[in-house]
Amino acid sequence: MYIKVKVKAAAKKESFERVSDDAFNISVKEEARNGWANERVTEILKKELNKKNVRLISGAITPSKIFSIED
């Protein structure tokens, strides 16, 4: 399954918002540098969705990302 995620990096506090079944807005404290924000977003998705296999498919350097979620 693929999901769309809009990320806000370097936010004052972290947040996780479900927009629809396959779309999320996530804010992270990490800066968008060296993949730190992407790593934190992946950790948050794993925790919130209770999934182990979460991979970034596209959007490594943009705020709009597509992740693959596998069981």
PyMOL CGO cylinders between C-alpha atoms (Angstrom):
from pymol import cmd
from pymol.cgo import CYLINDER

trace = [
    CYLINDER, 0.00, 0.00, 0.00, 1.22, 3.51, -0.78, 0.3, 1, 1, 1, 1, 1, 1,
    CYLINDER, 1.22, 3.51, -0.78, 0.56, 6.56, 1.35, 0.3, 1, 1, 1, 1, 1, 1,
    CYLINDER, 0.56, 6.56, 1.35, 1.11, 10.27, 0.75, 0.3, 1, 1, 1, 1, 1, 1,
    CYLINDER, 1.11, 10.27, 0.75, 2.82, 12.30, 3.45, 0.3, 1, 1, 1, 1, 1, 1,
    CYLINDER, 2.82, 12.30, 3.45, 3.31, 16.06, 3.65, 0.3, 1, 1, 1, 1, 1, 1,
    CYLINDER, 3.31, 16.06, 3.65, 6.22, 16.81, 5.97, 0.3, 1, 1, 1, 1, 1, 1,
    CYLINDER, 6.22, 16.81, 5.97, 7.11, 19.98, 7.83, 0.3, 1, 1, 1, 1, 1, 1,
    CYLINDER, 7.11, 19.98, 7.83, 10.73, 19.77, 9.01, 0.3, 1, 1, 1, 1, 1, 1,
    CYLINDER, 10.73, 19.77, 9.01, 12.30, 21.86, 11.78, 0.3, 1, 1, 1, 1, 1, 1,
    CYLINDER, 12.30, 21.86, 11.78, 8.93, 22.34, 13.50, 0.3, 1, 1, 1, 1, 1, 1,
    CYLINDER, 8.93, 22.34, 13.50, 8.71, 23.51, 17.11, 0.3, 1, 1, 1, 1, 1, 1,
    CYLINDER, 8.71, 23.51, 17.11, 6.84, 20.36, 18.11, 0.3, 1, 1, 1, 1, 1, 1,
    CYLINDER, 6.84, 20.36, 18.11, 6.10, 17.05, 16.46, 0.3, 1, 1, 1, 1, 1, 1,
    CYLINDER, 6.10, 17.05, 16.46, 2.63, 16.21, 15.25, 0.3, 1, 1, 1, 1, 1, 1,
    CYLINDER, 2.63, 16.21, 15.25, 0.88, 13.44, 13.32, 0.3, 1, 1, 1, 1, 1, 1,
    CYLINDER, 0.88, 13.44, 13.32, -2.39, 14.13, 11.51, 0.3, 1, 1, 1, 1, 1, 1,
    CYLINDER, -2.39, 14.13, 11.51, -4.39, 11.70, 9.39, 0.3, 1, 1, 1, 1, 1, 1,
    CYLINDER, -4.39, 11.70, 9.39, -5.96, 13.60, 6.49, 0.3, 1, 1, 1, 1, 1, 1,
    CYLINDER, -5.96, 13.60, 6.49, -7.54, 10.54, 4.85, 0.3, 1, 1, 1, 1, 1, 1,
    CYLINDER, -7.54, 10.54, 4.85, -6.99, 6.77, 4.71, 0.3, 1, 1, 1, 1, 1, 1,
    CYLINDER, -6.99, 6.77, 4.71, -3.85, 7.20, 2.63, 0.3, 1, 1, 1, 1, 1, 1,
    CYLINDER, -3.85, 7.20, 2.63, -2.69, 10.76, 3.40, 0.3, 1, 1, 1, 1, 1, 1,
    CYLINDER, -2.69, 10.76, 3.40, -0.96, 12.25, 6.43, 0.3, 1, 1, 1, 1, 1, 1,
    CYLINDER, -0.96, 12.25, 6.43, 0.54, 15.54, 7.62, 0.3, 1, 1, 1, 1, 1, 1,
    CYLINDER, 0.54, 15.54, 7.62, 3.58, 15.10, 9.86, 0.3, 1, 1, 1, 1, 1, 1,
    CYLINDER, 3.58, 15.10, 9.86, 5.71, 17.73, 11.58, 0.3, 1, 1, 1, 1, 1, 1,
    CYLINDER, 5.71, 17.73, 11.58, 9.14, 16.80, 12.95, 0.3, 1, 1, 1, 1, 1, 1,
    CYLINDER, 9.14, 16.80, 12.95, 11.74, 18.69, 14.98, 0.3, 1, 1, 1, 1, 1, 1,
    CYLINDER, 11.74, 18.69, 14.98, 14.65, 17.42, 12.88, 0.3, 1, 1, 1, 1, 1, 1,
    CYLINDER, 14.65, 17.42, 12.88, 16.05, 19.59, 10.12, 0.3, 1, 1, 1, 1, 1, 1,
    CYLINDER, 16.05, 19.59, 10.12, 15.69, 18.59, 6.47, 0.3, 1, 1, 1, 1, 1, 1,
    CYLINDER, 15.69, 18.59, 6.47, 19.40, 17.88, 6.18, 0.3, 1, 1, 1, 1, 1, 1,
    CYLINDER, 19.40, 17.88, 6.18, 21.29, 14.61, 5.68, 0.3, 1, 1, 1, 1, 1, 1,
    CYLINDER, 21.29, 14.61, 5.68, 17.97, 12.71, 5.69, 0.3, 1, 1, 1, 1, 1, 1,
    CYLINDER, 17.97, 12.71, 5.69, 17.33, 13.37, 9.40, 0.3, 1, 1, 1, 1, 1, 1,
    CYLINDER, 17.33, 13.37, 9.40, 13.73, 14.47, 8.88, 0.3, 1, 1, 1, 1, 1, 1,
    CYLINDER, 13.73, 14.47, 8.88, 13.02, 11.52, 6.58, 0.3, 1, 1, 1, 1, 1, 1,
    CYLINDER, 13.02, 11.52, 6.58, 14.37, 9.07, 9.15, 0.3, 1, 1, 1, 1, 1, 1,
    CYLINDER, 14.37, 9.07, 9.15, 12.20, 10.58, 11.88, 0.3, 1, 1, 1, 1, 1, 1,
    CYLINDER, 12.20, 10.58, 11.88, 9.10, 10.53, 9.65, 0.3, 1, 1, 1, 1, 1, 1,
    CYLINDER, 9.10, 10.53, 9.65, 9.76, 6.83, 8.94, 0.3, 1, 1, 1, 1, 1, 1,
    CYLINDER, 9.76, 6.83, 8.94, 10.02, 6.12, 12.68, 0.3, 1, 1, 1, 1, 1, 1,
    CYLINDER, 10.02, 6.12, 12.68, 6.77, 7.98, 13.38, 0.3, 1, 1, 1, 1, 1, 1,
    CYLINDER, 6.77, 7.98, 13.38, 4.92, 6.11, 10.62, 0.3, 1, 1, 1, 1, 1, 1,
    CYLINDER, 4.92, 6.11, 10.62, 6.16, 2.75, 11.93, 0.3, 1, 1, 1, 1, 1, 1,
    CYLINDER, 6.16, 2.75, 11.93, 4.96, 3.62, 15.43, 0.3, 1, 1, 1, 1, 1, 1,
    CYLINDER, 4.96, 3.62, 15.43, 1.59, 5.17, 14.51, 0.3, 1, 1, 1, 1, 1, 1,
    CYLINDER, 1.59, 5.17, 14.51, 0.63, 2.53, 11.92, 0.3, 1, 1, 1, 1, 1, 1,
    CYLINDER, 0.63, 2.53, 11.92, 2.13, -0.46, 13.80, 0.3, 1, 1, 1, 1, 1, 1,
    CYLINDER, 2.13, -0.46, 13.80, 4.05, -1.59, 10.74, 0.3, 1, 1, 1, 1, 1, 1,
    CYLINDER, 4.05, -1.59, 10.74, 7.65, -2.76, 10.45, 0.3, 1, 1, 1, 1, 1, 1,
    CYLINDER, 7.65, -2.76, 10.45, 8.26, -2.27, 6.74, 0.3, 1, 1, 1, 1, 1, 1,
    CYLINDER, 8.26, -2.27, 6.74, 7.99, 1.41, 5.85, 0.3, 1, 1, 1, 1, 1, 1,
    CYLINDER, 7.99, 1.41, 5.85, 10.03, 2.68, 2.89, 0.3, 1, 1, 1, 1, 1, 1,
    CYLINDER, 10.03, 2.68, 2.89, 10.37, 6.08, 1.28, 0.3, 1, 1, 1, 1, 1, 1,
    CYLINDER, 10.37, 6.08, 1.28, 9.51, 5.66, -2.41, 0.3, 1, 1, 1, 1, 1, 1,
    CYLINDER, 9.51, 5.66, -2.41, 9.72, 9.24, -3.69, 0.3, 1, 1, 1, 1, 1, 1,
    CYLINDER, 9.72, 9.24, -3.69, 10.18, 12.75, -2.39, 0.3, 1, 1, 1, 1, 1, 1,
    CYLINDER, 10.18, 12.75, -2.39, 13.52, 12.44, -0.61, 0.3, 1, 1, 1, 1, 1, 1,
    CYLINDER, 13.52, 12.44, -0.61, 14.20, 16.17, -1.02, 0.3, 1, 1, 1, 1, 1, 1,
    CYLINDER, 14.20, 16.17, -1.02, 10.67, 17.58, -1.16, 0.3, 1, 1, 1, 1, 1, 1,
    CYLINDER, 10.67, 17.58, -1.16, 8.00, 18.06, 1.54, 0.3, 1, 1, 1, 1, 1, 1,
    CYLINDER, 8.00, 18.06, 1.54, 5.51, 15.84, -0.37, 0.3, 1, 1, 1, 1, 1, 1,
    CYLINDER, 5.51, 15.84, -0.37, 6.52, 12.20, -0.07, 0.3, 1, 1, 1, 1, 1, 1,
    CYLINDER, 6.52, 12.20, -0.07, 5.22, 8.76, -0.98, 0.3, 1, 1, 1, 1, 1, 1,
    CYLINDER, 5.22, 8.76, -0.98, 5.88, 5.86, 1.35, 0.3, 1, 1, 1, 1, 1, 1,
    CYLINDER, 5.88, 5.86, 1.35, 5.34, 2.14, 0.84, 0.3, 1, 1, 1, 1, 1, 1,
    CYLINDER, 5.34, 2.14, 0.84, 3.74, 0.30, 3.76, 0.3, 1, 1, 1, 1, 1, 1,
    CYLINDER, 3.74, 0.30, 3.76, 4.02, -3.49, 3.81, 0.3, 1, 1, 1, 1, 1, 1,
    CYLINDER, 4.02, -3.49, 3.81, 2.69, -6.02, 6.32, 0.3, 1, 1, 1, 1, 1, 1,
]
cmd.load_cgo(trace, "trace")
